[in-house]
């Protein structure tokens, strides 16, 4: 039988490692916003510059999922899509979604930026974190919530804030393995419609599972979207 004290210490180390990876991702994103985001660069070129910056300044050699850089109408597209490359304009809205690996620990982090001062784009960007925090509060309040129930909560919260939820998932498991590469059982790995499994159920190894919560808000009439993503189960 496992030593409870040792198990607790191991779990504390896991959560600390996940939070440390996210803290490093936040630093990377601050540098992207300060040093790389600008009109006139293509999404593909910006993605390559992000890769080079991460390797040069942070020693990042691996991204466990594809680097996502979306601007303008491309921000309507969810992760699984691959819209055509686009050049950032002077008044664009842009989001970046990265999965850098820091010392074998995954991060998954997404943020939205506005180039210029367009009021609707600015309002969309500024709505993302409050919606994320509202959905997290609903998760925190219900110890038995399922992935499907939290996805429904994300859609309701987006609509209440005046937006449409743009994705078919609102998050996924995170840890020491790349969930994208697991071919089967998609629903139980994701915060999505039809996942009836309790999010706080233990993994097959008997340990708590950790989740990422992602919010994708869109306004289809104006062809814009925004994205905000970070750890749900580690504060």
N, C-alpha and C positions, 0 to 999 in steps of 0.2 A: 504493500500500500504506500502511496506517495506521501512524503512528509508535507503536511499542510503549510508549515513555515517556508519550506523550500519552494513549494508551488506558488505561494503568495509572493515571494521574492522574485521568482521567475516572471510572474505576471507584471509586477512592478517594473521590471527591466524591459519587458516588451512594450508596455505603454510609454515608458520614458524614451525608448528608441523611436517609436512612431512619432511622438511629439517632437523629438529632436530633429527627425527628418523633415517634419512640417515646418519647423522654425527655420531650418536651412533653406527650404523651398521659398518661404516668405522673403528671405533675404535675396534670393535669386530673382524673384519677381520684382522686388524694389529696384534692382539693378536693370532689369529689362525695361521697366517704365522710365527710368532715369536716362539710360544710355542708348537704348535701341529703338523705342517706339517713335515713329516719325512718319509724316506723309511722304509718299513717293517710293516707299519700299514695298516690294511684293510680299505676300504672305509666305511664299516659299523661301524667299531670301531671308525674311525675318526669322523663320523657323531655323534656318541654317545658322544664322548669327546667334540665336539663343543657344543652339547646341554648342557652338564654339565658345561662347561666354561661359557656359556651365562647365565645360571641360577645363578651360583656362583658369577660372577663378575658384572653382569649387571641386575640381577633380572628378566631375560626373562623367562616367564612361558609358552608363547604361540608362536608358529610359524604358520602363517596363511596358509602356504603351506608346503609340504614335504621338508625336508632338502635334498639338492642334492649335493653329493660329487662324482665326476667322475674323473677317471685317465686313462692314456693310451688310448687304443681303445674305452673305454667307453665314452670318451669325444666327440665321433662322435654322440652320442645319444642325441636327444632333450629331453626336460623336461618330456614329457608324458611317455617316455619309462622307464623301470626298468631293466637295464642290470644286469647280475650276479655280485656279490661282487668280488672285485679284490684287491690284495695287492699292495701298491705303491712301485715302483722300484726306484733304485738310480738315474736314469736319466729320470724320468717321467715328464709328463705335467699333471697338476691337475686343475680342476676348482671347485669352491664352489658357490652354489646359495642358498641363505637363505631368508626367509620372517619373520624375527623377529618382534614382536609387542612390542613397547615401549609405555607404558602408553596409551594404546588403539589406537595408531597410527601405521599403517603398514609401514614397510620398505620392500624394495625388492632390493637386492643387489647381484651382482655376480662379481667375480674376478678369474683370472687364474694365476697359479704359475708354475715355472719350477724348478724341483729338478735336480741339475747338470748344465751342460753348453752346452747342445746340441744346435747347432746353428739354426736349423730349428724350434725347439720348442721355442727357445728364440725369433726368428723373429715373430712367430705366436703370442706369448704373447704380444710382443711390437707393433703389428699391431692393436690390438683390440681397444685401446682407440682412436687412430687417426681415425679409421673407424667410431667409435661411434660419434666422434665430427663432422666428415664430414656429417653424416646423420642428426645429430641435426641441423647443419647449413642449410641443405635443408628444414627441418621443420620450422626453424625460418624465412626463406625467403619466405614462401608461407602461408599466413593466411588462405587459403581455402583448404589446403592439406587434403586428406582423408587418412584413415588407409590403404587402399589398395595402394594408391600412395606412401606412406612412406615405406611400405613393399617393393615395387618394387625398390625404391631408395636404400634401404638397400642391396638388392641383387645385384644391379648394382655396388654399392660402394665396396662391398666385392670382386666382380669379378675384378674390376679395380685395387684393391690392390693385386691381385694375389691369392685370396682364393675363396672358395665356401661358400655361406651362408647356414648354416646347419639346420635352423629351419623353420617351417611353419608359425611361428609368429615372429615379431620383437619387441614385447612389448604388453602392456595392460594397462588398467585403474588401478589406485591406489587410495586409500582413506581410508574411515572408514568402509569399508566392504570387505570381501574376495571374489574377483571376481571368484575364482575357484569354489565356492560353488553355484553359480547361474547357474541353469541347462539349461536355454534357451538363445537364441539370442547371441550365441558365437561371431559371426563375428563383431558386433558393439562394443564389449568390447575389441577387439584385433587389433593390427597393423598386418594385414594379407591380403592376396589376397581376393578380393571380398568385402571388407568393403568399401562401397561407402559413408559413412557418414563423414562429416567434423570433424576432430579431435577437433577443437575448438568450436564445437557446445555445447551449455549448456546442463547440465544434466536435468533430470526430475524435480529436485528441483530448477531449474533456476540458479544454480551456475556453474562456470567454472569447467570443468573436468580436472583431472590431470593424466598424463601418465608416464609410465616407458618405456624406450627404451632399448632393449636388442640386443646384437650383438653376434651371434654364428658363428664363422669362422671355417672351416674344410679343411683338406687336406686328401682326402680319400685314395690316393695312399700310404701315410705314416701313415695312421690310427691315426691321431691326430686332436684334435679340441681345441678351446678356447672360453671363454665366458666372456662378460663384460656387466654389467647391472646396471643402476641407473636412477634417476629421469630425465625425459626429460623436463618437463614444470615448474620446480622450480630450479632456479640457486642458 
